[in-house]
């Protein structure tokens, strides 16, 4: 379910009595959650929204003991099951969602039960970007504010007159806006600054009205919103606040009514592709990461300008063919993560869902919890890479095993706790780079057209992998006692 690019696979855990009136053919099993004893579990697909990309079938680990080709989820002709599954989908949607507070959002099995607030987009079937956006929406969607750079994610994210960004049963969902290539980071920073100012003003008004509001003002001002329960509690307090303000004649009460929602914590995400983050918008991104503001940046790295036709970007790897690099890109891929880590004040993670969904989930949650700027660089397989995207998650795993995409998390907050801030989450390269690369047309076309150049560039790219891995190993080892890094310096680096 986590890998489904279009959010068409959903899961719920519910009381058995709710199966009364279920349509014929509706499937359920005993739920294997200790938190929900005696409950039923259903995995349901929306037959009219599935694109048939088959990513789910490729990654499904559950196989029949009698027929190994038969898995927990399988591709079958739509016609014979269409009507039955449409009725099943409609019944499934009416089932209540489990209480988020009963779930452990640090576990993949529990996150699959969270309603995605990003669904049925117009992205390519098997898209490597959209699973990350879906995960973002599941974890933070009802309080997320998203600044989206122009690119693939802005096209399938805002293809008017519809949008894949949706709301939950309470009517809450992400606020989404699209900005340009060159200013999206600053656009997102402006959103964060405005929200912070609104919260500051709301707090000033609360303090002014404390004699009229009594203990409620102190409760709002001192609320802990680090958990789902805390955020829900703050929302309930804001509802009480609005009722109390209605009976006050003080003009400050009307002002507070207009900004009361700012007292509930918001999750600000700046989203875009590698063309934006590595190239056209890099100057602004660098400025935002240096601002110290609590913003989260998600880079959907396809290693090419996907939306505009496959032009080379600074994220394009050495030896890959793209427009403006017909003879294979001669230089190495820019290391955006390393550049961000140098400041010593930005949370940085490199993730690949196909290699480790647990590490991806951990990075998203740590990024949101970090008190300053965060940057997540997400490997996103793409139709421009030139392979059957049903194997996208396998390619992500191969990218990690080859060392092309080492997984890591850099958390400066750990330095103050006496821990080393850089954690390598993948093992040393165990797969030759060409075993990963030559599954994709962007590499093999050069091997066919100019074998000598392809061989030379692949040898250089393999050397890049070894050099980068040694560097990351040294940085992760710390070359000494963990300590807070000086500005502009990584732990263990030379002054």
C-alpha positions as CSV (number, residue, x, y, z in Angstrom):
1,X,0.0,0.0,0.0
2,X,2.8,2.4,0.8
3,X,4.2,2.2,-2.7
4,X,0.9,2.6,-4.6
5,X,1.5,5.8,-6.6
6,X,-2.2,6.6,-6.9
7,X,-3.5,5.8,-3.4
8,X,-5.9,3.2,-4.9
9,X,-5.0,0.5,-2.3
10,X,-6.4,1.2,1.1
11,X,-6.6,-0.7,4.4
12,X,-8.8,-0.5,7.5
13,X,-9.2,-2.2,10.8
14,X,-12.8,-2.2,12.2
15,X,-15.3,-3.9,14.5
16,X,-16.8,-7.2,13.0
17,X,-20.3,-5.9,13.5
18,X,-19.7,-3.3,10.8
19,X,-19.7,-6.1,8.2
20,X,-23.4,-6.4,8.5
21,X,-24.8,-5.3,5.1
22,X,-21.4,-5.9,3.4
23,X,-21.9,-6.5,-0.4
24,X,-21.3,-10.0,-1.7
25,X,-17.7,-10.7,-2.3
26,X,-16.4,-8.1,0.2
27,X,-13.2,-9.6,1.7
28,X,-11.9,-9.4,5.3
29,X,-9.6,-11.2,7.5
30,X,-8.9,-11.3,11.3
31,X,-6.8,-8.2,12.1
32,X,-3.3,-8.9,13.4
33,X,-3.0,-5.9,15.6
34,X,-2.7,-6.3,19.4
35,X,-4.2,-2.8,19.7
36,X,-7.4,-4.0,18.0
37,X,-8.3,-7.4,19.5
38,X,-11.1,-9.2,17.7
39,X,-11.2,-6.7,14.8
40,X,-11.4,-7.4,11.1
41,X,-8.9,-6.2,8.4
42,X,-9.7,-5.3,4.8
43,X,-7.3,-4.5,2.0
44,X,-9.4,-2.8,-0.7
45,X,-8.6,-1.6,-4.2
46,X,-10.5,1.1,-6.2
47,X,-11.0,-0.7,-9.5
48,X,-11.8,2.5,-11.4
49,X,-8.8,4.4,-10.2
50,X,-6.1,1.8,-10.5
51,X,-3.7,2.4,-13.4
52,X,-2.4,-1.2,-13.6
53,X,1.2,-0.2,-12.9
54,X,1.7,-3.5,-11.0
55,X,4.2,-2.0,-8.5
56,X,2.1,-3.4,-5.7
57,X,2.3,-6.9,-7.1
58,X,6.0,-6.7,-7.6
59,X,6.7,-5.7,-4.0
60,X,4.1,-7.8,-2.2
61,X,5.9,-10.2,0.1
62,X,2.9,-12.4,0.9
63,X,2.8,-15.5,-1.3
64,X,0.4,-18.5,-1.4
65,X,1.9,-21.7,0.0
66,X,0.3,-23.7,-2.8
67,X,0.9,-21.4,-5.7
68,X,4.0,-19.1,-5.4
69,X,2.9,-16.8,-8.2
70,X,-0.3,-16.0,-6.3
71,X,0.2,-13.2,-3.9
72,X,-2.0,-11.2,-1.4
73,X,-2.6,-8.8,-4.3
74,X,-2.6,-9.8,-8.0
75,X,-3.4,-8.3,-11.4
76,X,-6.5,-9.8,-13.0
77,X,-8.8,-8.6,-15.8
78,X,-11.0,-5.8,-14.6
79,X,-14.2,-6.8,-16.4
80,X,-15.4,-9.8,-14.5
81,X,-14.8,-8.2,-11.1
82,X,-15.6,-4.6,-11.8
83,X,-19.1,-4.3,-10.4
84,X,-18.4,-6.4,-7.3
85,X,-15.3,-4.3,-6.5
86,X,-17.0,-1.0,-7.1
87,X,-19.6,-2.0,-4.5
88,X,-16.9,-3.2,-2.2
89,X,-15.0,0.1,-2.6
90,X,-18.1,2.2,-1.8
91,X,-18.8,0.0,1.3
92,X,-15.2,0.3,2.4
93,X,-15.2,4.1,2.2
94,X,-18.1,4.2,4.6
95,X,-16.2,2.1,7.2
96,X,-14.8,4.4,10.0
97,X,-11.1,5.1,10.1
98,X,-9.2,3.9,13.1
99,X,-8.3,6.3,15.9
100,X,-4.9,7.8,14.9
101,X,-4.0,8.0,18.6
102,X,-4.2,4.2,18.9
103,X,-1.7,3.8,16.1
104,X,2.1,3.8,16.2
105,X,3.0,6.2,13.3
106,X,6.6,5.0,13.6
107,X,5.6,1.6,12.1
108,X,4.8,1.0,8.5
109,X,2.1,-1.5,9.3
110,X,0.2,1.2,11.2
111,X,0.8,4.0,8.7
112,X,-1.0,2.0,6.1
113,X,-4.2,2.5,8.1
114,X,-3.9,6.3,7.8
115,X,-6.1,7.9,5.2
116,X,-4.1,9.4,2.4
117,X,-5.0,13.0,1.6
118,X,-3.4,12.8,-1.8
119,X,-5.2,10.5,-4.2
120,X,-5.9,9.5,-7.8
121,X,-3.4,12.0,-9.4
122,X,-2.7,12.3,-13.1
123,X,0.9,11.2,-12.7
124,X,2.4,8.5,-14.9
125,X,1.4,4.9,-14.0
126,X,4.0,3.7,-11.6
127,X,5.4,7.2,-10.8
128,X,8.2,7.2,-8.3
129,X,7.4,10.6,-6.9
130,X,3.8,10.3,-5.7
131,X,4.3,7.6,-3.0
132,X,6.3,10.2,-1.0
133,X,3.6,12.8,-1.3
134,X,1.0,10.3,-0.3
135,X,3.1,9.4,2.8
136,X,3.5,13.1,3.6
137,X,-0.3,13.5,3.4
138,X,-0.9,10.5,5.6
139,X,1.4,11.7,8.4
140,X,0.8,15.5,8.3
141,X,-1.9,16.2,5.8
142,X,-4.7,17.6,8.0
143,X,-2.3,20.4,9.1
144,X,0.1,20.6,6.1
145,X,0.7,23.7,4.1
146,X,2.6,23.0,0.8
147,X,4.6,25.3,-1.5
148,X,5.0,23.3,-4.7
149,X,7.6,24.3,-7.4
150,X,6.7,24.1,-11.0
151,X,7.4,20.6,-12.4
152,X,5.7,17.2,-12.5
153,X,4.4,17.5,-9.0
154,X,2.7,20.8,-9.8
155,X,1.1,19.4,-12.9
156,X,-0.4,16.3,-11.4
157,X,-0.9,18.2,-8.1
158,X,-3.0,21.0,-9.6
159,X,-4.4,19.7,-12.9
160,X,-7.5,22.0,-12.9
161,X,-10.4,21.6,-12.5
162,X,-9.6,18.8,-10.1
163,X,-6.8,18.2,-7.6
164,X,-5.5,15.0,-5.9
165,X,-5.2,16.9,-2.6
166,X,-8.3,16.1,-0.6
167,X,-9.8,16.3,2.9
168,X,-10.6,13.9,5.8
169,X,-14.0,13.3,7.4
170,X,-13.6,16.5,9.5
171,X,-13.1,18.5,6.3
172,X,-9.4,19.2,7.0
173,X,-6.7,18.7,4.4
174,X,-3.5,20.1,3.0
175,X,-3.4,23.7,1.8
176,X,-1.5,23.6,-1.5
177,X,-0.1,26.3,-3.7
178,X,2.2,26.3,-6.8
179,X,5.0,28.7,-7.3
180,X,7.7,29.1,-10.0
181,X,11.0,27.2,-10.4
182,X,13.1,30.2,-9.4
183,X,11.3,31.3,-6.2
184,X,9.5,28.3,-4.6
185,X,11.8,28.0,-1.6
186,X,11.4,31.7,-0.8
187,X,7.6,31.3,-1.4
188,X,7.5,28.5,1.2
189,X,9.6,30.5,3.6
190,X,7.1,33.3,3.3
191,X,4.3,31.0,4.2
192,X,6.2,29.9,7.3
193,X,7.0,33.4,8.3
194,X,3.4,34.5,7.9
195,X,2.1,31.6,10.0
196,X,4.7,32.4,12.7
197,X,3.6,36.0,12.7
198,X,0.0,35.1,13.0
199,X,0.7,32.7,15.9
200,X,2.8,35.4,17.6
201,X,-0.1,37.9,17.2
202,X,-2.6,35.4,18.5
203,X,-0.5,34.8,21.6
204,X,-0.2,38.5,22.2
205,X,-4.0,38.8,22.0
206,X,-4.5,35.8,24.3
207,X,-2.3,37.3,26.9
208,X,-4.2,40.6,26.6
209,X,-7.6,38.8,27.1
210,X,-6.5,36.4,29.8
211,X,-8.5,38.3,32.5
212,X,-11.7,37.6,30.4
213,X,-10.7,34.0,29.3
214,X,-9.4,32.7,32.5
215,X,-7.6,29.3,32.6
216,X,-8.4,28.6,28.9
217,X,-5.8,31.2,27.8
218,X,-3.1,29.5,29.8
219,X,-4.1,26.1,28.4
220,X,-3.7,27.4,24.9
221,X,-0.5,29.2,25.5
222,X,1.2,26.2,27.2
223,X,-0.2,23.4,25.0
224,X,2.2,20.6,24.0
225,X,1.6,19.9,20.3
226,X,4.4,17.4,19.7
227,X,1.9,14.5,19.4
228,X,-1.4,13.8,17.5
229,X,-3.2,13.9,20.9
230,X,-1.7,17.2,21.7
231,X,-2.7,18.7,18.3
232,X,-6.2,17.3,18.7
233,X,-6.4,18.8,22.1
234,X,-5.3,22.2,20.9
235,X,-8.0,22.1,18.2
236,X,-10.6,21.4,20.8
237,X,-9.3,24.3,22.9
238,X,-9.5,26.6,19.9
239,X,-13.1,25.6,19.4
240,X,-13.8,26.5,23.1
241,X,-11.9,29.8,22.6
242,X,-14.2,30.8,19.7
243,X,-17.3,30.2,21.8
244,X,-15.8,32.3,24.6
245,X,-14.8,35.1,22.3
246,X,-18.3,35.4,20.9
247,X,-19.5,36.8,24.2
248,X,-16.7,39.5,24.5
249,X,-17.2,43.0,23.3
250,X,-13.5,43.9,23.3
251,X,-12.2,44.6,19.7
252,X,-9.3,42.4,20.5
253,X,-11.7,39.4,20.7
254,X,-12.6,40.0,17.0
255,X,-9.0,40.2,16.1
256,X,-8.2,37.0,17.9
257,X,-11.1,35.2,16.2
258,X,-9.4,36.0,12.8
259,X,-6.1,34.4,13.8
260,X,-7.2,31.7,16.3
261,X,-6.4,28.8,13.9
262,X,-2.8,29.9,14.0
263,X,-2.6,28.5,17.5
264,X,-2.7,25.0,16.1
265,X,0.7,23.8,14.8
266,X,1.1,23.7,11.0
267,X,3.5,21.6,9.0
268,X,5.1,23.6,6.2
269,X,6.5,21.6,3.2
270,X,8.4,23.0,0.3
271,X,8.2,20.5,-2.5
272,X,9.8,20.2,-5.9
273,X,12.0,18.2,-8.3
274,X,15.7,18.1,-8.9
275,X,15.6,20.7,-11.6
276,X,14.3,23.2,-9.1
277,X,16.3,22.1,-6.1
278,X,19.7,21.4,-7.7
279,X,19.6,24.0,-10.5
280,X,17.1,26.9,-11.0
281,X,16.0,27.3,-7.4
282,X,19.2,26.3,-5.6
283,X,20.2,29.8,-4.6
284,X,16.8,30.3,-2.9
285,X,16.9,26.9,-1.4
286,X,20.3,27.6,0.1
287,X,19.0,30.8,1.6
288,X,15.9,29.1,3.1
289,X,18.0,26.3,4.7
290,X,20.2,28.9,6.3
291,X,17.2,30.8,7.7
292,X,16.8,28.7,10.8
293,X,13.0,28.6,10.2
294,X,11.0,25.4,10.8
295,X,10.4,24.4,7.2
296,X,10.6,21.0,5.6
297,X,11.9,20.6,2.1
298,X,11.1,17.5,0.0
299,X,13.1,17.0,-3.2
300,X,11.6,14.4,-5.6
301,X,14.8,13.5,-7.3
302,X,14.3,11.9,-10.8
303,X,17.8,13.0,-11.8
304,X,16.4,14.8,-14.9
305,X,14.0,17.5,-15.9
306,X,11.1,15.1,-16.2
307,X,8.2,17.4,-16.9
308,X,9.8,19.4,-19.7
309,X,11.1,16.6,-21.8
310,X,14.1,15.0,-20.1
311,X,16.8,17.6,-20.0
312,X,19.9,17.1,-18.0
313,X,20.0,18.6,-14.5
314,X,22.9,18.8,-12.0
315,X,21.3,15.7,-10.4
316,X,21.8,13.7,-13.6
317,X,24.5,11.0,-12.9
318,X,27.7,10.6,-14.8
319,X,27.2,8.5,-17.9
320,X,23.5,8.9,-18.2
321,X,22.0,10.2,-21.5
322,X,19.6,13.1,-21.4
323,X,18.8,16.1,-23.6
324,X,21.8,18.3,-23.6
325,X,23.9,15.3,-22.6
326,X,23.4,13.1,-25.7
327,X,26.9,11.7,-25.3
328,X,26.4,10.8,-21.6
329,X,26.8,13.4,-18.8
330,X,30.5,13.8,-18.3
331,X,30.4,15.1,-14.7
332,X,29.4,13.5,-11.4
333,X,26.0,14.1,-9.8
334,X,25.8,17.1,-7.5
335,X,25.7,16.1,-3.8
336,X,22.9,18.3,-2.5
337,X,22.7,16.4,0.8
338,X,26.4,16.9,1.6
339,X,26.1,20.6,0.7
340,X,23.2,21.0,3.2
341,X,25.0,19.1,5.9
342,X,28.0,21.4,5.8
343,X,26.0,24.1,7.7
344,X,25.6,21.8,10.7
345,X,22.1,23.2,11.4
346,X,19.9,21.4,8.9
347,X,18.3,18.0,9.2
348,X,19.2,16.1,6.0
349,X,18.1,12.6,4.8
350,X,18.4,10.7,1.7
351,X,15.7,8.1,1.2
352,X,14.5,5.5,-1.3
353,X,11.2,3.8,-0.4
354,X,12.0,0.7,-2.5
355,X,15.2,0.1,-0.5
356,X,13.8,0.8,3.0
357,X,10.3,2.0,3.7
358,X,11.0,2.0,7.4
359,X,14.0,4.4,6.9
360,X,11.8,6.6,4.7
361,X,9.1,6.8,7.3
362,X,11.6,7.5,10.0
363,X,13.2,10.3,8.0
364,X,9.8,12.0,7.4
365,X,8.9,11.9,11.1
366,X,12.4,13.1,12.2
367,X,12.3,16.0,9.7
368,X,9.0,17.3,10.9
369,X,10.1,16.9,14.6
370,X,13.4,18.8,14.0
371,X,13.1,22.4,15.3
372,X,14.8,24.0,12.3
373,X,15.0,23.5,8.5
374,X,14.9,20.0,7.1
375,X,15.8,18.5,3.7
376,X,14.7,15.1,2.4
377,X,16.1,13.9,-0.9
378,X,13.9,11.1,-2.2
379,X,14.9,8.8,-5.0
380,X,12.1,8.9,-7.6
381,X,12.2,6.4,-10.5
382,X,10.8,8.0,-13.6
383,X,9.5,7.0,-17.0
384,X,12.4,9.1,-18.4
385,X,14.8,6.5,-17.1
386,X,13.6,4.0,-19.7
387,X,12.4,0.8,-18.0
388,X,9.1,-0.8,-17.1
389,X,8.1,1.1,-14.0
390,X,6.5,-2.0,-12.4
391,X,10.1,-2.7,-11.4
392,X,10.6,0.8,-10.0
393,X,11.0,-0.3,-6.4
394,X,13.5,-3.0,-7.5
395,X,15.5,-0.3,-9.2
396,X,15.5,1.9,-6.1
397,X,16.8,-1.0,-4.1
398,X,19.5,-1.6,-6.8
399,X,20.5,2.0,-6.7
400,X,21.2,1.7,-2.9
401,X,22.9,-1.7,-3.2
402,X,25.2,-0.3,-5.9
403,X,26.2,2.7,-3.7
404,X,24.8,5.1,-6.2
405,X,22.2,6.2,-3.6
406,X,23.5,5.7,-0.1
407,X,20.8,6.1,2.6
408,X,21.5,8.4,5.5
409,X,20.0,10.7,8.1
410,X,21.9,13.7,9.5
411,X,20.3,15.1,12.6
412,X,22.2,18.0,14.3
413,X,19.9,17.7,17.3
414,X,21.7,14.5,18.3
415,X,25.0,16.4,18.8
416,X,23.6,18.0,22.0
417,X,22.7,14.6,23.3
418,X,26.2,13.3,22.9
419,X,25.3,11.2,19.9
420,X,26.8,11.4,16.4
421,X,24.5,13.3,14.1
422,X,25.2,11.3,10.9
423,X,23.7,7.8,10.6
424,X,24.4,5.7,7.5
425,X,21.3,3.6,6.9
426,X,22.6,1.5,4.0
427,X,25.5,-1.0,3.9
428,X,28.7,-0.6,1.8
429,X,28.1,-1.1,-2.0
430,X,27.6,-4.8,-2.8
431,X,26.4,-4.5,-6.4
432,X,28.5,-3.3,-9.4
433,X,27.1,0.0,-10.5
434,X,26.6,-1.2,-14.1
435,X,24.3,-4.0,-12.7
436,X,22.0,-1.2,-11.6
437,X,22.6,1.3,-14.4
438,X,22.2,-1.1,-17.4
439,X,18.6,-1.9,-16.4
440,X,17.8,1.5,-17.8
441,X,17.8,2.9,-21.3
442,X,19.3,6.2,-20.2
443,X,22.6,4.3,-19.7
444,X,22.3,1.4,-22.2
445,X,21.7,3.7,-25.2
446,X,25.2,5.2,-24.8
447,X,26.6,1.7,-24.5
448,X,25.1,0.9,-27.9
449,X,26.0,4.2,-29.7
450,X,29.4,4.8,-28.2
451,X,30.7,1.8,-26.3
452,X,34.1,3.2,-25.6
453,X,32.7,6.4,-24.0
454,X,30.1,4.4,-22.1
455,X,32.8,2.2,-20.7
456,X,35.0,5.1,-19.6
457,X,32.2,7.0,-18.0
458,X,30.9,3.9,-16.2
459,X,34.4,3.3,-14.8
460,X,34.5,6.9,-13.6
461,X,31.1,6.6,-12.1
462,X,32.1,3.5,-10.3
463,X,35.1,5.4,-8.9
464,X,32.6,8.2,-7.8
465,X,30.7,5.6,-5.8
466,X,33.8,4.4,-4.0
467,X,35.0,7.9,-3.2
468,X,31.7,9.1,-1.9
469,X,31.1,6.0,0.2
470,X,34.6,6.5,1.9
471,X,33.7,10.1,2.6
472,X,30.4,9.2,4.2
473,X,31.9,6.4,6.2
474,X,34.5,8.9,7.6
475,X,31.9,11.5,8.4
476,X,29.6,8.9,10.1
477,X,32.6,7.6,12.1
478,X,33.2,11.2,13.3
479,X,36.9,10.7,13.5
480,X,36.6,11.3,17.2
481,X,34.1,12.2,20.0
482,X,30.7,13.4,18.8
483,X,30.3,17.1,19.3
484,X,28.3,20.0,17.9
485,X,29.8,21.0,14.6
486,X,31.1,24.5,14.1
487,X,29.3,26.6,11.5
488,X,30.3,25.6,8.0
489,X,32.0,22.5,9.2
490,X,31.0,18.8,9.3
491,X,32.0,16.6,12.2
492,X,35.4,15.1,11.5
493,X,36.2,17.4,8.6
494,X,39.3,19.5,8.4
495,X,39.1,23.1,9.4
